[in-house]
Amino acid sequence: MFAEEEKTTPEVEKIIFEKYYDRVYHTAYFIVKDPELAQDILQESYLKAFRNIHLIHEIEKIGAWLTTITTRTAIDYLRKMKRWNDFAADDVFINKELLQVEQNPISSVETAAERKLIRSLLQEEIDKLKANHRIVLFLYYFDDLTYEEISEALDVNIATVKTRVHRAKLKLRAAIEKKEELMEAILDVGK
């Protein structure tokens, strides 16, 4: 896409920034849980990305690439701040369709509202998990990254990613099962 030493134009950078702003900000915020720090990480991530834009050869992968840069930058910030904690359920309880709350044109307003409420409640439960469990679930479900992409983003081997995702799902499932109303809502919407 971009030549080895080619610089992007400000217009191209602006388009990339605007297109991926929400994704990059939410990735940073989800990891650090601080809006100001998330903004700092967002800015640093874009600076790193634009300095290395020549490394991207497939435009379709720019979103995953930015997520990887942002994730690594956020983790580095946490490590510097000494706030990094160790972190890593069945898909019946949390599935991509439920978390993404994609509205089916056929579904009713009530169903859409229920899905948004469930997503919010699940987000609260995910936020209670340890950092590395929270991060892998976020990258897997919200950023829709593959195990390989998560492995690259976190700079750990793929077996570690699979283990963390599995353990995170188990912990989330256990937390959900303790909340009877959440459990019922998830099962009702899943029908």
ROLO-966048 format. One record per residue: residue number from 1; residue in three letters; x, y, z of N, C-alpha, C in turn. Coordinates in Angstrom, 1 decimal, m for minus. Layout:
residues N
NUM | ala | X | Y | Z | X | Y | Z | X | Y | Z
...
***
This chain:
residues 191
1 | met | 0.8 | m1.2 | 0.0 | 0.0 | 0.0 | 0.0 | 0.9 | 1.3 | 0.0
2 | phe | 1.7 | 1.4 | 1.0 | 2.6 | 2.6 | 1.1 | 4.0 | 2.1 | 0.8
3 | ala | 4.8 | 3.0 | 0.1 | 6.1 | 2.6 | m0.3 | 7.0 | 2.7 | 1.0
4 | glu | 8.2 | 2.1 | 0.9 | 9.1 | 1.9 | 2.1 | 9.3 | 3.2 | 2.9
5 | glu | 9.7 | 4.2 | 2.2 | 9.9 | 5.5 | 3.0 | 8.9 | 6.6 | 2.7
6 | glu | 7.8 | 6.2 | 2.0 | 6.8 | 7.1 | 1.7 | 6.0 | 7.6 | 2.9
7 | lys | 5.8 | 8.9 | 2.9 | 5.1 | 9.6 | 4.0 | 3.6 | 9.7 | 3.5
8 | thr | 2.7 | 9.5 | 4.5 | 1.3 | 9.7 | 4.1 | 1.0 | 11.2 | 4.1
9 | thr | 0.0 | 11.6 | 3.4 | m0.4 | 13.0 | 3.4 | m1.3 | 13.3 | 4.6
10 | pro | m1.3 | 14.5 | 5.0 | m2.2 | 14.8 | 6.1 | m3.7 | 14.4 | 5.9
11 | glu | m4.1 | 14.5 | 4.6 | m5.5 | 14.1 | 4.3 | m5.7 | 12.6 | 4.6
12 | val | m4.7 | 11.8 | 4.2 | m4.8 | 10.3 | 4.4 | m4.8 | 10.0 | 5.9
13 | glu | m3.9 | 10.7 | 6.6 | m3.8 | 10.5 | 8.1 | m5.1 | 10.9 | 8.7
14 | lys | m5.7 | 12.0 | 8.3 | m7.0 | 12.5 | 8.9 | m8.1 | 11.4 | 8.6
15 | ile | m8.1 | 10.9 | 7.4 | m9.1 | 9.8 | 7.1 | m9.0 | 8.6 | 8.0
16 | ile | m7.7 | 8.2 | 8.1 | m7.4 | 7.0 | 9.0 | m7.8 | 7.3 | 10.4
17 | phe | m7.4 | 8.5 | 10.9 | m7.7 | 8.9 | 12.3 | m9.2 | 8.9 | 12.6
18 | glu | m9.9 | 9.5 | 11.7 | m11.4 | 9.6 | 11.9 | m12.1 | 8.3 | 11.8
19 | lys | m11.6 | 7.4 | 10.9 | m12.3 | 6.1 | 10.7 | m12.1 | 5.2 | 11.9
20 | tyr | m10.9 | 5.3 | 12.5 | m10.6 | 4.3 | 13.5 | m10.5 | 4.9 | 14.9
21 | tyr | m10.9 | 6.2 | 15.0 | m10.8 | 6.9 | 16.3 | m11.5 | 6.2 | 17.4
22 | asp | m12.8 | 5.8 | 17.2 | m13.6 | 5.2 | 18.3 | m13.0 | 3.8 | 18.7
23 | arg | m12.6 | 3.1 | 17.7 | m12.0 | 1.7 | 18.0 | m10.7 | 1.9 | 18.8
24 | val | m9.8 | 2.8 | 18.4 | m8.5 | 3.0 | 19.1 | m8.8 | 3.5 | 20.5
25 | tyr | m9.7 | 4.5 | 20.6 | m10.0 | 5.1 | 22.0 | m10.6 | 4.0 | 22.9
26 | his | m11.5 | 3.3 | 22.4 | m12.2 | 2.3 | 23.2 | m11.2 | 1.2 | 23.6
27 | thr | m10.3 | 0.8 | 22.8 | m9.3 | m0.2 | 23.1 | m8.4 | 0.3 | 24.2
28 | ala | m8.0 | 1.5 | 24.1 | m7.1 | 2.1 | 25.1 | m7.9 | 2.3 | 26.4
29 | tyr | m9.1 | 2.8 | 26.4 | m9.9 | 3.0 | 27.6 | m10.2 | 1.7 | 28.3
30 | phe | m10.5 | 0.7 | 27.5 | m10.9 | m0.6 | 28.1 | m9.7 | m1.2 | 28.9
31 | ile | m8.5 | m0.9 | 28.5 | m7.3 | m1.4 | 29.2 | m7.0 | m0.6 | 30.4
32 | val | m7.0 | 0.8 | 30.2 | m6.5 | 1.6 | 31.3 | m7.5 | 2.2 | 32.2
33 | lys | m8.8 | 2.2 | 31.8 | m9.9 | 2.7 | 32.6 | m9.8 | 4.1 | 33.0
34 | asp | m9.1 | 5.0 | 32.2 | m8.9 | 6.4 | 32.6 | m9.1 | 7.2 | 31.3
35 | pro | m10.1 | 8.0 | 31.2 | m10.3 | 8.7 | 29.9 | m9.2 | 9.6 | 29.4
36 | glu | m8.5 | 10.3 | 30.3 | m7.4 | 11.2 | 29.9 | m6.2 | 10.3 | 29.5
37 | leu | m5.9 | 9.3 | 30.2 | m4.8 | 8.4 | 29.8 | m5.1 | 7.7 | 28.5
38 | ala | m6.4 | 7.3 | 28.3 | m6.8 | 6.7 | 27.0 | m6.5 | 7.7 | 25.9
39 | gln | m6.8 | 9.0 | 26.1 | m6.5 | 10.0 | 25.0 | m5.0 | 10.1 | 24.8
40 | asp | m4.2 | 10.0 | 25.8 | m2.8 | 10.1 | 25.6 | m2.3 | 8.9 | 24.8
41 | ile | m2.8 | 7.7 | 25.2 | m2.5 | 6.5 | 24.5 | m2.9 | 6.5 | 23.0
42 | leu | m4.1 | 7.0 | 22.8 | m4.6 | 7.2 | 21.4 | m3.7 | 8.0 | 20.6
43 | gln | m3.2 | 9.2 | 21.1 | m2.3 | 10.0 | 20.4 | m1.0 | 9.4 | 20.1
44 | glu | m0.5 | 8.7 | 21.2 | 0.8 | 8.1 | 21.0 | 0.7 | 6.9 | 20.0
45 | ser | m0.4 | 6.2 | 20.0 | m0.6 | 5.1 | 19.1 | m0.7 | 5.6 | 17.6
46 | tyr | m1.4 | 6.7 | 17.4 | m1.4 | 7.2 | 16.0 | m0.1 | 7.7 | 15.6
47 | leu | 0.7 | 8.4 | 16.5 | 2.0 | 8.8 | 16.1 | 2.9 | 7.6 | 15.7
48 | lys | 2.8 | 6.5 | 16.5 | 3.6 | 5.3 | 16.1 | 3.1 | 4.8 | 14.8
49 | ala | 1.8 | 4.8 | 14.6 | 1.3 | 4.2 | 13.4 | 1.7 | 5.0 | 12.1
50 | phe | 1.6 | 6.3 | 12.2 | 1.9 | 7.1 | 11.1 | 3.4 | 7.1 | 10.8
51 | arg | 4.2 | 6.9 | 11.8 | 5.7 | 6.8 | 11.6 | 6.0 | 5.5 | 10.9
52 | asn | 5.2 | 4.5 | 11.1 | 5.4 | 3.2 | 10.5 | 4.4 | 2.7 | 9.5
53 | ile | 3.7 | 3.6 | 8.9 | 2.6 | 3.3 | 8.0 | 3.1 | 2.5 | 6.8
54 | his | 4.4 | 2.7 | 6.4 | 5.0 | 2.0 | 5.3 | 5.0 | 0.5 | 5.5
55 | leu | 4.8 | 0.0 | 6.8 | 4.8 | m1.4 | 7.1 | 3.5 | m2.1 | 6.7
56 | ile | 2.5 | m1.3 | 6.5 | 1.2 | m1.9 | 6.1 | 1.1 | m2.1 | 4.6
57 | his | 0.9 | m3.3 | 4.2 | 0.8 | m3.6 | 2.8 | m0.6 | m4.0 | 2.4
58 | glu | m1.5 | m4.2 | 3.3 | m2.9 | m4.6 | 3.0 | m3.8 | m3.6 | 3.8
59 | ile | m4.5 | m2.8 | 3.1 | m5.3 | m1.8 | 3.7 | m6.4 | m2.4 | 4.6
60 | glu | m6.9 | m3.6 | 4.3 | m7.9 | m4.2 | 5.1 | m7.4 | m4.5 | 6.6
61 | lys | m6.1 | m4.6 | 6.7 | m5.6 | m5.0 | 8.1 | m5.2 | m3.7 | 8.9
62 | ile | m5.5 | m2.6 | 8.5 | m5.1 | m1.4 | 9.2 | m5.8 | m1.3 | 10.6
63 | gly | m7.0 | m1.7 | 10.6 | m7.8 | m1.7 | 11.9 | m7.1 | m2.6 | 12.9
64 | ala | m6.8 | m3.8 | 12.5 | m6.2 | m4.8 | 13.5 | m4.8 | m4.3 | 13.8
65 | trp | m4.1 | m3.7 | 12.9 | m2.8 | m3.2 | 13.1 | m2.8 | m2.0 | 14.2
66 | leu | m3.8 | m1.1 | 14.0 | m3.9 | 0.0 | 15.0 | m4.3 | m0.5 | 16.3
67 | thr | m5.2 | m1.6 | 16.4 | m5.6 | m2.2 | 17.7 | m4.3 | m2.8 | 18.3
68 | thr | m3.5 | m3.4 | 17.6 | m2.3 | m4.0 | 18.1 | m1.4 | m2.9 | 18.7
69 | ile | m1.2 | m1.9 | 18.0 | m0.3 | m0.8 | 18.4 | m0.9 | m0.2 | 19.7
70 | thr | m2.2 | 0.1 | 19.7 | m2.9 | 0.7 | 20.9 | m2.8 | m0.2 | 22.1
71 | thr | m3.0 | m1.5 | 21.9 | m3.0 | m2.5 | 23.0 | m1.6 | m2.5 | 23.6
72 | arg | m0.6 | m2.6 | 22.8 | 0.8 | m2.6 | 23.3 | 1.2 | m1.3 | 24.0
73 | thr | 0.7 | m0.2 | 23.4 | 1.0 | 1.1 | 24.0 | 0.3 | 1.2 | 25.4
74 | ala | m0.9 | 0.8 | 25.5 | m1.7 | 0.8 | 26.7 | m1.0 | m0.1 | 27.8
75 | ile | m0.6 | m1.2 | 27.4 | 0.0 | m2.2 | 28.3 | 1.4 | m1.6 | 28.8
76 | asp | 2.1 | m1.0 | 27.9 | 3.4 | m0.3 | 28.3 | 3.1 | 0.8 | 29.3
77 | tyr | 2.1 | 1.6 | 29.1 | 1.7 | 2.6 | 30.1 | 1.4 | 2.0 | 31.4
78 | leu | 0.6 | 0.9 | 31.4 | 0.3 | 0.3 | 32.7 | 1.5 | m0.3 | 33.4
79 | arg | 2.4 | m0.9 | 32.6 | 3.6 | m1.4 | 33.2 | 4.5 | m0.2 | 33.8
80 | lys | 4.5 | 0.9 | 33.1 | 5.3 | 2.0 | 33.6 | 4.7 | 2.5 | 34.9
81 | met | 3.4 | 2.5 | 35.0 | 2.6 | 3.0 | 36.2 | 2.6 | 1.9 | 37.3
82 | lys | 3.1 | 0.7 | 37.0 | 3.1 | m0.4 | 37.9 | 1.7 | m0.8 | 38.3
83 | arg | 0.8 | m0.6 | 37.4 | m0.6 | m1.0 | 37.6 | m1.0 | m2.3 | 36.9
84 | trp | m0.1 | m2.9 | 36.2 | m0.3 | m4.1 | 35.4 | m0.6 | m5.2 | 36.4
85 | asn | m1.7 | m5.9 | 36.2 | m2.1 | m7.0 | 37.0 | m2.2 | m8.2 | 36.1
86 | asp | m2.0 | m9.4 | 36.6 | m2.1 | m10.6 | 35.8 | m3.6 | m10.8 | 35.5
87 | phe | m3.9 | m11.2 | 34.3 | m5.3 | m11.4 | 34.0 | m5.6 | m12.7 | 33.1
88 | ala | m6.3 | m13.4 | 32.4 | m6.6 | m14.2 | 31.1 | m8.0 | m14.7 | 31.2
89 | ala | m15.7 | m19.4 | 29.9 | m17.2 | m19.4 | 30.1 | m17.7 | m19.9 | 28.8
90 | asp | m18.3 | m20.2 | 28.8 | m18.8 | m20.8 | 27.6 | m19.4 | m19.7 | 26.7
91 | asp | m19.3 | m20.0 | 25.4 | m19.9 | m19.1 | 24.4 | m21.4 | m19.0 | 24.4
92 | val | m22.0 | m19.9 | 25.1 | m23.5 | m19.9 | 25.2 | m23.9 | m18.6 | 26.0
93 | phe | m23.0 | m18.2 | 26.9 | m23.4 | m17.1 | 27.7 | m22.9 | m15.7 | 27.2
94 | ile | m21.8 | m15.8 | 26.5 | m21.3 | m14.6 | 25.8 | m20.9 | m14.9 | 24.4
95 | asn | m21.7 | m14.4 | 23.5 | m21.3 | m14.7 | 22.1 | m21.2 | m13.3 | 21.3
96 | lys | m20.6 | m13.4 | 20.2 | m20.3 | m12.1 | 19.5 | m21.6 | m11.4 | 19.1
97 | glu | m22.6 | m12.1 | 18.8 | m23.8 | m11.5 | 18.4 | m24.4 | m10.7 | 19.5
98 | leu | m24.4 | m11.3 | 20.7 | m25.0 | m10.7 | 21.9 | m24.2 | m9.5 | 22.3
99 | leu | m22.9 | m9.6 | 22.3 | m22.1 | m8.4 | 22.7 | m22.1 | m7.3 | 21.7
100 | gln | m22.1 | m7.6 | 20.5 | m22.1 | m6.5 | 19.5 | m23.4 | m5.8 | 19.3
101 | val | m24.5 | m6.4 | 19.8 | m25.8 | m5.8 | 19.7 | m26.1 | m5.3 | 18.3
102 | glu | m25.8 | m6.2 | 17.4 | m26.2 | m5.8 | 16.0 | m27.7 | m5.9 | 15.9
103 | gln | m28.3 | m4.9 | 15.4 | m29.8 | m4.9 | 15.3 | m30.2 | m5.6 | 14.0
104 | asn | m31.0 | m6.6 | 14.2 | m31.6 | m7.2 | 13.1 | m32.9 | m6.4 | 12.7
105 | pro | m33.1 | m6.1 | 11.4 | m34.2 | m5.2 | 11.1 | m35.5 | m5.9 | 11.5
106 | ile | m35.6 | m7.2 | 11.6 | m36.8 | m7.9 | 12.0 | m37.0 | m7.8 | 13.5
107 | ser | m36.0 | m7.7 | 14.3 | m36.1 | m7.7 | 15.7 | m36.8 | m6.4 | 16.2
108 | ser | m37.5 | m6.6 | 17.3 | m38.3 | m5.5 | 17.9 | m37.4 | m4.5 | 18.7
109 | val | m38.0 | m3.4 | 18.9 | m37.3 | m2.4 | 19.7 | m37.1 | m3.0 | 21.1
110 | glu | m38.0 | m3.7 | 21.6 | m37.8 | m4.3 | 23.0 | m36.6 | m5.3 | 23.0
111 | thr | m36.5 | m6.1 | 22.0 | m35.3 | m7.0 | 21.9 | m34.0 | m6.2 | 21.8
112 | ala | m34.0 | m5.2 | 21.1 | m32.8 | m4.4 | 20.9 | m32.5 | m3.7 | 22.3
113 | ala | m33.5 | m3.3 | 23.0 | m33.2 | m2.7 | 24.3 | m32.7 | m3.7 | 25.3
114 | glu | m33.3 | m4.9 | 25.2 | m32.8 | m6.0 | 26.1 | m31.3 | m6.3 | 25.8
115 | arg | m31.0 | m6.4 | 24.5 | m29.6 | m6.7 | 24.2 | m28.7 | m5.6 | 24.7
116 | lys | m29.0 | m4.4 | 24.6 | m28.2 | m3.3 | 25.0 | m28.0 | m3.4 | 26.6
117 | leu | m29.1 | m3.7 | 27.3 | m29.0 | m3.8 | 28.7 | m28.1 | m5.0 | 29.1
118 | ile | m28.2 | m6.1 | 28.4 | m27.4 | m7.3 | 28.7 | m25.9 | m7.0 | 28.4
119 | arg | m25.7 | m6.3 | 27.3 | m24.3 | m5.9 | 26.9 | m23.7 | m5.0 | 28.0
120 | ser | m24.5 | m4.1 | 28.5 | m24.0 | m3.2 | 29.6 | m23.7 | m4.0 | 30.9
121 | leu | m24.6 | m5.0 | 31.2 | m24.4 | m5.8 | 32.4 | m23.2 | m6.7 | 32.2
122 | leu | m23.0 | m7.3 | 31.0 | m21.8 | m8.1 | 30.7 | m20.6 | m7.3 | 30.8
123 | gln | m20.6 | m6.1 | 30.3 | m19.5 | m5.2 | 30.4 | m19.1 | m4.9 | 31.8
124 | glu | m20.0 | m4.7 | 32.7 | m19.8 | m4.5 | 34.1 | m19.1 | m5.8 | 34.7
125 | glu | m19.5 | m6.9 | 34.3 | m18.9 | m8.2 | 34.8 | m17.5 | m8.4 | 34.3
126 | ile | m17.3 | m8.0 | 33.0 | m16.0 | m8.1 | 32.4 | m15.0 | m7.2 | 33.1
127 | asp | m15.5 | m6.0 | 33.4 | m14.7 | m5.0 | 34.1 | m14.2 | m5.4 | 35.4
128 | lys | m14.9 | m6.4 | 36.1 | m14.5 | m6.9 | 37.4 | m13.3 | m7.9 | 37.3
129 | leu | m13.1 | m8.4 | 36.1 | m12.1 | m9.4 | 35.9 | m10.7 | m8.8 | 36.0
130 | lys | m9.7 | m9.7 | 36.2 | m8.3 | m9.3 | 36.2 | m7.9 | m8.7 | 34.9
131 | ala | m6.9 | m7.9 | 34.8 | m6.5 | m7.1 | 33.6 | m6.3 | m8.0 | 32.4
132 | asn | m5.5 | m9.1 | 32.5 | m5.2 | m9.9 | 31.3 | m6.4 | m10.6 | 30.8
133 | his | m7.4 | m11.0 | 31.7 | m8.6 | m11.6 | 31.3 | m9.5 | m10.6 | 30.6
134 | arg | m9.6 | m9.4 | 31.2 | m10.4 | m8.3 | 30.6 | m9.9 | m8.0 | 29.2
135 | ile | m8.6 | m7.9 | 29.0 | m8.0 | m7.5 | 27.8 | m8.3 | m8.5 | 26.7
136 | val | m8.1 | m9.8 | 27.0 | m8.3 | m10.8 | 25.9 | m9.7 | m10.9 | 25.5
137 | leu | m10.6 | m10.8 | 26.5 | m12.1 | m10.8 | 26.1 | m12.4 | m9.6 | 25.3
138 | phe | m11.9 | m8.4 | 25.7 | m12.2 | m7.2 | 24.9 | m11.7 | m7.4 | 23.4
139 | leu | m10.4 | m7.8 | 23.3 | m9.9 | m8.0 | 22.0 | m10.6 | m9.0 | 21.1
140 | tyr | m11.0 | m10.1 | 21.8 | m11.7 | m11.2 | 21.1 | m13.1 | m10.8 | 20.7
141 | tyr | m13.9 | m10.3 | 21.7 | m15.3 | m10.1 | 21.4 | m15.6 | m8.7 | 20.9
142 | phe | m15.0 | m7.6 | 21.4 | m15.3 | m6.3 | 21.0 | m14.6 | m5.8 | 19.8
143 | asp | m13.3 | m6.2 | 19.7 | m12.5 | m5.8 | 18.5 | m12.5 | m6.9 | 17.5
144 | asp | m13.1 | m8.1 | 17.8 | m13.2 | m9.2 | 16.9 | m11.9 | m9.6 | 16.3
145 | leu | m10.9 | m9.7 | 17.1 | m9.5 | m10.1 | 16.7 | m9.5 | m11.7 | 16.8
146 | thr | m8.7 | m12.3 | 16.0 | m8.4 | m13.7 | 16.0 | m7.4 | m14.0 | 17.1
147 | tyr | m7.2 | m15.3 | 17.5 | m6.2 | m15.6 | 18.5 | m4.8 | m15.2 | 18.0
148 | glu | m4.6 | m15.3 | 16.7 | m3.3 | m14.9 | 16.2 | m3.1 | m13.4 | 16.3
149 | glu | m4.1 | m12.6 | 16.0 | m4.0 | m11.2 | 16.1 | m3.8 | m10.8 | 17.6
150 | ile | m4.5 | m11.4 | 18.5 | m4.3 | m11.1 | 19.9 | m2.9 | m11.5 | 20.4
151 | ser | m2.5 | m12.6 | 19.9 | m1.1 | m13.1 | 20.2 | m0.1 | m12.0 | 19.8
152 | glu | m0.2 | m11.5 | 18.6 | 0.7 | m10.5 | 18.1 | 0.5 | m9.2 | 18.9
153 | ala | m0.8 | m8.8 | 19.2 | m1.0 | m7.5 | 20.0 | m0.4 | m7.6 | 21.4
154 | leu | m0.5 | m8.7 | 22.0 | 0.0 | m8.8 | 23.4 | 1.4 | m9.3 | 23.5
155 | asp | 1.9 | m9.7 | 22.3 | 3.3 | m10.2 | 22.3 | 3.5 | m11.5 | 23.2
156 | val | 2.5 | m12.4 | 23.1 | 2.6 | m13.7 | 23.8 | 2.2 | m14.8 | 22.8
157 | asn | 2.6 | m16.0 | 23.1 | 2.3 | m17.1 | 22.1 | 0.9 | m17.4 | 22.1
158 | ile | 0.5 | m18.0 | 21.0 | m1.0 | m18.3 | 20.8 | m1.6 | m19.2 | 21.8
159 | ala | m0.8 | m20.2 | 22.3 | m1.3 | m21.1 | 23.3 | m1.7 | m20.3 | 24.6
160 | thr | m0.9 | m19.3 | 24.9 | m1.2 | m18.4 | 26.1 | m2.5 | m17.7 | 25.9
161 | val | m2.7 | m17.2 | 24.7 | m3.9 | m16.4 | 24.3 | m5.1 | m17.4 | 24.5
162 | lys | m5.0 | m18.5 | 23.9 | m6.2 | m19.5 | 24.0 | m6.5 | m19.8 | 25.5
163 | thr | m5.4 | m20.0 | 26.3 | m5.6 | m20.3 | 27.7 | m6.3 | m19.2 | 28.4
164 | arg | m5.8 | m17.9 | 28.1 | m6.4 | m16.8 | 28.8 | m7.8 | m16.6 | 28.4
165 | val | m8.1 | m16.7 | 27.1 | m9.5 | m16.6 | 26.7 | m10.4 | m17.6 | 27.3
166 | his | m10.0 | m18.8 | 27.4 | m10.7 | m19.9 | 28.0 | m11.0 | m19.6 | 29.5
167 | arg | m9.9 | m19.3 | 30.2 | m10.0 | m19.0 | 31.6 | m10.9 | m17.7 | 31.9
168 | ala | m10.8 | m16.7 | 31.0 | m11.6 | m15.5 | 31.2 | m13.1 | m15.9 | 31.0
169 | lys | m13.4 | m16.7 | 30.0 | m14.8 | m17.1 | 29.8 | m15.3 | m17.9 | 31.0
170 | leu | m14.5 | m18.8 | 31.5 | m14.9 | m19.5 | 32.7 | m15.2 | m18.6 | 33.9
171 | lys | m14.4 | m17.6 | 34.1 | m14.6 | m16.7 | 35.2 | m15.8 | m15.8 | 35.0
172 | leu | m16.0 | m15.4 | 33.7 | m17.2 | m14.6 | 33.4 | m18.4 | m15.4 | 33.5
173 | arg | m18.4 | m16.7 | 33.1 | m19.6 | m17.5 | 33.2 | m19.9 | m17.7 | 34.7
174 | ala | m18.9 | m18.0 | 35.5 | m19.2 | m18.1 | 37.0 | m19.8 | m16.9 | 37.6
175 | ala | m19.3 | m15.7 | 37.2 | m19.9 | m14.5 | 37.7 | m21.3 | m14.3 | 37.2
176 | ile | m21.6 | m14.6 | 35.9 | m22.9 | m14.5 | 35.4 | m23.9 | m15.5 | 36.1
177 | glu | m23.5 | m16.7 | 36.3 | m24.3 | m17.7 | 37.0 | m24.8 | m17.2 | 38.4
178 | lys | m24.0 | m16.4 | 39.0 | m24.3 | m15.9 | 40.3 | m25.4 | m14.8 | 40.3
179 | lys | m25.6 | m14.2 | 39.1 | m26.6 | m13.2 | 38.9 | m27.8 | m13.7 | 38.2
180 | glu | m28.7 | m14.2 | 39.0 | m29.9 | m14.9 | 38.4 | m30.6 | m14.0 | 37.3
181 | glu | m30.8 | m12.7 | 37.6 | m31.6 | m11.9 | 36.6 | m30.8 | m11.8 | 35.3
182 | leu | m29.5 | m11.7 | 35.4 | m28.7 | m11.6 | 34.2 | m28.7 | m12.9 | 33.4
183 | met | m28.6 | m14.0 | 34.1 | m28.7 | m15.3 | 33.5 | m30.0 | m15.5 | 32.8
184 | glu | m31.1 | m15.1 | 33.4 | m32.4 | m15.3 | 32.8 | m32.5 | m14.4 | 31.5
185 | ala | m32.0 | m13.2 | 31.6 | m32.1 | m12.2 | 30.5 | m31.3 | m12.8 | 29.3
186 | ile | m30.1 | m13.3 | 29.6 | m29.3 | m13.8 | 28.5 | m30.0 | m15.0 | 27.8
187 | leu | m30.5 | m15.9 | 28.6 | m31.2 | m17.1 | 28.0 | m32.4 | m16.7 | 27.3
188 | asp | m33.2 | m15.7 | 27.7 | m34.4 | m15.2 | 27.0 | m34.0 | m14.6 | 25.7
189 | val | m33.0 | m13.8 | 25.7 | m32.6 | m13.1 | 24.4 | m32.0 | m14.1 | 23.4
190 | gly | m31.3 | m15.1 | 24.0 | m30.7 | m16.1 | 23.1 | m31.7 | m17.0 | 22.4
191 | lys | m33.0 | m17.0 | 22.8 | m34.0 | m17.8 | 22.2 | m34.4 | m17.4 | 20.8
***
